[in-house]
Amino acid sequence: TPATTTTTATPATTTTATAGASSAPSVPAGGKERFSKNQKELLDLCKRRFFYRQAFDIYGGVAGFYTYGPPGCAMKNNLIRQWRQHFVIEDNLLEVEDSCIMQHAVLKASGHVDRFNDFMVKDTGDESRFFRADKLLEEIMEEKLKAEGLSEEQKKEYTIVHNSADAYSLQEMSAIFKKYGIKAPETGNELSEPYEFNLMFPTPIGPGGYLQGYLRPETAQGIFLNYKFCCEQNSNRLPFGVAQVGKSFRNEIAPRAGLTRQREFTQAEIEYFVNPSISDHPKFDTVAPQRITFFHSKEQLAGQAPFTMTMGEAYKNGVLKSQILGYMIVRTHLFLTSSGVSEEHIRFRQHLPTEMAHYAADCWDAEVFCSLGWLECVGIADRSAFDLTQHAKAAKCDLQYKQVLDKPIEKEVLSLKKASGVNVMKYFKKDGKMVKEWIEQLPQCELEELAALKGPKTVEVDGKPFELTPDLLDFERKKEKISVNAFTPGVIEPSFGIDRIFTVILEHVYYVRPKEADNEDKQIRAVLGLPACTAPYKVAILPLDQRIARHEKYMTDITAFRAQLSSLGLSSTTDESGAAIGRRYSRNDELGVPFALTCDFTTLEDGTVTLRERDMMEQIRLPLKDTAELLRDLCALEITWKDAAAKYPKA
């Protein structure tokens, strides 16, 4: 039976799938084996071709830090470029670049100092071994689900515990570990009680070290701090979005699984500022037909499977309550698929109520299936007005949006009674006027808090503390005509883990060419089937042999060709080694280069070259002078390879 210690279980009959929905498999066709089977070969390829490897490798390395090599760095930059094109340009966002070091006051206000924690357990027999409690629990449940002869009740129990792993409270986590008798992996020793561990890296600022700072745990806070200035740049209009791409830092308890859990990683985040009373999006109709796989919290807690429906149906049936959130989910889905992620391996999982971040009103993760199972790659959260409200209070700065109304409207407002204002001035004497004016300028939500006071409350005004008591304050409600509607904007935030997306793309596009029956070569012909937008290089330039490579005409023509490619923004790589042409094709296939240009003896005669497409291995012959523009059109998806093959003869 489900663990009695958890308070998150929901009856299995309470689900969200309705008319128009179809069930989706919990594990996609091919299962985890499809990716696990290739994992060793893919990791070897990434290391051998230097896509990435552990940082400080010659010193033995440190867990959680990685270096991207030339092809990996190029691919990652192309992924970020694709993200900017897809979101910043197409959705007309603003972009900022903020500091990687943040002062204590900022992260105290945002809640990170007090609440940015994971639960940790340690091996009591070897205190150098630490484990993140929720991940260890997930692994234990996955092992239990592999056991033979499980009853349906047991399968359901283990599934619910697995789905709830990062939603348990500290007390619930402790009880779950005791119930299942969870020991330290490898040693089998007892584990400590779970305890909180703050994930931020502290750093002193300045030579005296008196100002406490932290390496930023997310890029989002830099956007919130600059909301006011970005709003001004947007001509003081809502809604609008602000993006930031950069490094974030988290002192992970047990970093592992390559790039998927690092201590220094790249985020791409958007904060989309909206009127909280308006949930419609002007472009929602354009994304409504897109089918999406949803894993609602009710299905998770009931141990049931995800379901698939169109975004329009999901909004109509209440799966999502905001068109803006729905629009961002579809845009995220389209970005992932355009970058190389397989569509059938994407789902959007809603956070459980107790799993929700301290700032979130609702949150959906874009999870991608890979060798590690379902991996969170994007978090799409409705952060409400939490961050702007917190920073406005802490910095004593007005971050409300002032909406000028076409016609004045009557609105009921709470205000300090005149007599009460006089009493405040008398009570605080020379500071009385300052305190009274401070109270009067408070937003309505804070006036409501003061009106509901049951006891004394200390407030800070102009750096001085003052104690307010219920008998000192008397408020009244009255109707006022207002021509400006002031409110704190709500925020919808898609947050992308670039390194995780990089990892799942590699897994999804990797394949091995089948060997011909008479081929005795033991070498694996691995291919990265990357789309052109994320491929590290767009074309490989290959002379047929060394005689061509040394020919003056080849050197002159290829120098001019490279310059033409560069002017069109296309990257290239050249392999002029003495290896056979087939082997050089294979070398570039495993780098994910979509096209290969070969110069042969015919090239020296008539200026034509062969152009090979990676996945079909078809070749066409065309003039070198036409090739750069053709490659540009192919990479931009303005034409297809079929179109090119119809225009030029096969080689």
Salt bridges, closest charged atoms under 4 A:
ASP44 OD2 - ARG48 NE 3.54
ASP57 OD2 - ARG53 NE 2.90
GLU90 OE1 - ARG331 NH2 3.10
ASP91 OD1 - LYS283 NZ 3.26
ASP91 OD2 - ARG331 NE 3.20
GLU95 OE2 - ARG84 NH2 2.66
ASP114 OD2 - LYS108 NZ 3.04
ASP118 OD2 - ARG132 NE 3.44
ASP126 OD2 - ARG129 NE 3.25
GLU127 OE1 - LYS122 NZ 3.96
ASP134 OD1 - ARG132 NE 2.85
GLU138 OE1 - LYS135 NZ 3.83
GLU139 OE2 - ARG256 NH2 2.65
GLU142 OE2 - HIS162 NE2 3.13
GLU143 OE2 - LYS146 NZ 3.39
GLU152 OE2 - LYS155 NZ 3.73
GLU157 OE2 - LYS179 NZ 3.31
GLU186 OE1 - ARG129 NH1 2.94
GLU190 OE2 - LYS183 NZ 2.21
GLU193 OE2 - LYS178 NZ 3.35
GLU218 OE2 - HIS112 NE2 3.58
GLU218 OE2 - ARG383 NH2 3.33
GLU252 OE1 - ARG132 NH1 3.61
GLU264 OE2 - LYS247 NZ 3.72
GLU343 OE2 - HIS333 NE2 3.11
GLU344 OE2 - HIS345 ND1 3.84
GLU355 OE2 - ARG349 NH2 2.71
ASP365 OD2 - ARG349 NH2 3.56
ASP365 OD2 - HIS351 NE2 2.78
GLU367 OE1 - ARG347 NE 2.83
GLU367 OE2 - ARG349 NE 2.88
ASP387 OD2 - ARG383 NE 2.87
ASP398 OD2 - LYS402 NZ 2.67
ASP431 OD1 - LYS464 NZ 3.54
GLU440 OE2 - LYS436 NZ 3.09
GLU448 OE1 - ARG477 NH2 2.99
GLU449 OE1 - LYS457 NZ 3.95
GLU460 OE2 - LYS396 NZ 3.42
ASP474 OD2 - LYS417 NZ 3.43
GLU493 OE2 - ARG383 NH1 2.47
ASP499 OD1 - LYS76 NZ 3.15
ASP521 OD2 - ARG583 NH2 3.66
ASP545 OD2 - ARG547 NH2 2.65
ASP557 OD2 - LYS553 NZ 3.02
ASP575 OD2 - ARG587 NH1 3.03
ASP589 OD2 - ARG513 NH2 3.01
ASP589 OD1 - ARG612 NH1 3.04
GLU590 OE2 - ARG48 NH1 2.88
GLU590 OE2 - ARG49 NH1 2.89
ASP600 OD1 - ARG621 NH2 2.72
ASP615 OD2 - ARG614 NH2 2.97
ASP626 OD1 - LYS625 NZ 3.38
ASP633 OD1 - ARG632 NE 3.35
